[in-house]
């Protein structure tokens, strides 16, 4: 049997199998739930997208929507009418949708649009290739992307019609110099009427076109069903099959050429093998080898066709992802003119007109984001990541915008444009502010409760002494006690209030260069007599030349606090461990960072106690205020330091301070 016939039969069988799967899926859907019917308005003057043939609607869009209906168990009822009547019918609820509509800002107020059925472009058809559109009489259809574009171009005269075919016939009848419309439709009409040699499709006036299905703004479930069906067609490869039935593009031509080359090569191999087989008297082994090679080549050919389809489907999928992105995305050429955008960008910017081809300076938000950054990106290859700006839109709405700007490069790593990605984070800002206020309120409740508890004890002592003054004023011992205890209690209250003020409203650090070795020796020197008196040992090891930039008073207070905590922790277990217990203070440099450690052999802490240790007024000491470690941590963070704690119950505690080295 002829190899080409065999190959053709295989391809037909595969297409038939795919069709059977789709039909089977639809039949299974019928068993689950009854089929519903929707009415779709369709303009049938747009071949090969949607038109009448043999008294029936046909075309790429018709096949695509029918396939979506089969997948989603929906019966489609087509209602032929013009675009203007379709819009009115959808507004009045007479139909459920309009097939093959361009996305126009004016329609978006009342309708929703599905994901794109087809991405095409606008082309100019004329006998010659004009250098510009001015001073020409143009024929085109109303309510289209090209119609909106020409309204912004000066010195152009045009005839408008209600459908594309009438506009095309105006040019053929000599009533217009040229025709502007969908390039796919124009090429189809030129080929149909054999006018390829008389007219040319000029590509220098291309604008992007998206065809979608327009539905009412309240029909969210129908929108989801149609979008879901369209995505399934693309993911399963059915979209590519329908596309190939109606269009012949460069990828398809390349595929066919490769298939022809493969077929020629297969025929050549077979002829060669046949001659070889005859020369060796039909050698059985060689005949099997020929069959094996032929199978491999057919597999390669099938893989190649599959890869071409996958490439198309992936490209469409990427396009849909961009169109569905919650972030606004706009691309520019190196001159700062808009080359593409997605619907979210238009929604945030708040404009009705199409910004395609406009300079960023003509759009307020784009000008604010790019004004001082465009040249830096183009000339210096800079990127701006996670930038934020506040923007007051023309309608009085105040927005917080987070955005990213980076260059677009080709395969030669040369900059060809700029990508701007931005999002509205106004709600996020408000939520963060609310959380901060909530945390402040919680901290204030804790501090107020702690103040009430901590001040009560010294005030009680002072109150007792005051009440005894009338009775024991002449008592020498009482006089000595009141002079000794009352000032201490007042100082205790004063110290508590001062610590609270430092914690709630810390003073701005006065940073200076500090010698770490000298600082550690000064802090330890204050407590050497006390450590010796308590029967403990002190070890100090600090490298020379260590420098940090910080507030000396705050860091000194922090280290002293850790030393005091270490002494008190070792006192608690001194009777239970073999003496003498050692308090170690270290300072060294590692990987350009300065490390300070205070290590004790005291009571230690559990992991739960470590988690609580920085909370204000949390303490395990009978006379502690619970503010020491909280203040110490705050002092370190204000001076660019970090604090880490390692501890094990009944073993000891290591307080680790880390500063960036100088």
Secondary structure, DSSP 8 states (H G I E B T S, - for coil): --HHHHHHHHHHHHHHHHHHHHHHHHHHHHHHS--EEEEEEE--EETTTEEEETTEEESHHHHHHHHHHHHHTEEEEEEE--HHHHHHHHHTTSSSEEEEEE--TTTTTTEEE-S-SEEEEEEEEESS--S-STT-EEEEESSSHHHHHHHTSSS-EEEEESSHHHHHHHHHTTS-SEEEEEHHHHHHHHHHTT-TTT-EEE-TT--EEEEEEEEETT-HHHHHHHHHHHHHHHHHTHHHHHHHHH---HHHHHHHHHHHHHHHHHHHHHHHHHHHHHHTTS-HHHHHHHHHHHHHHHHHHHHHHHHHHHHHHHHHHHHHHHHH-SSEEEEE-TTSBEEEE-HHHHHHHT--S--TT-BGGGSHHHHHHHTTTHHHHHHH---EEEEEEEEE-TTS-EEEEEEEEEEEE-TTS-EEEEEEEEEE-HHHHHHHHHHHHHHHHHHHHHHHHHHHHHHHHHHHHHHHHHHHHHHHTT-HHHHHHHHHHHHHHHHHHHHHHHHHHHHHS-----EEEEEHHHHHHHHHHHHHHHHHHTT-EEEEEE-TT-EEEEEHHHHHHHHHHHHHHHHHHHHHHTTTS-S--EEEEEEEEETTEEEEEEEE-SS---HHHHHHTTSTT--SSTT--S-HHHHHHHHHHHTT-EEEEEEETTTEEEEEEEEE--
